[in-house]
Amino acid sequence: QVQLVESGGGLVQPGGSLRLSCVASGNFSSIFGMGWYRQAPGKERELVGDVNIRGTTFVRDSVKGRFAISRDNAKNAVYLQMNNLKPEDTAVYYCNVDRVGLLDGGTEFDYWGQGTQVTVSS
C-alpha cells in the first residue's frame, strides 16, 4: 500500500554533511509519523529521529545539534539533514512510516524503506 524511496546517502569525510530524503507513495490519504532509523554493523537498529503529522520532532541525544529532521506533507516526504558527521554515524539509514490512513478509511502500520548507506571516513 505504501512505498518508501530513500536517497542521499554516500561517503563523506568527518565533519561533512549529507541530506537524506524519503518520499512515500501509494494509496493512502494521510501519513502520521515519519522517521529515520539507522543500523551499524553488529548493532541493533536505533531511532535517529522522527516527526509527527503536526511537525513535532524528536532526535536522539547523540545527534542533537548536528542532525535535523523535517517533513513536507505536500510531498509526502521526510528529510534528515546531517551536519558535522562523525565516523560513529556510519550505518545504513532507514526511512520509516509508522501509520497511514488509507483511502478506504482503514489504517495500516509500519512501513520501511530499503535503506541507504552512510559512510563517514577519511
ABEGO torsion letter per residue (X at the ends): XBBBBBBGBEBBBBGBBBBBBBBBBEBBABBBBBBBBBBBBGBBBBBABBBBAAGBBBBBAAABGABBBBBBAAAGBBBBBBBGBBAAABBBBBBBBABBBBAAGBBBBGBBBAEBBBBBBX
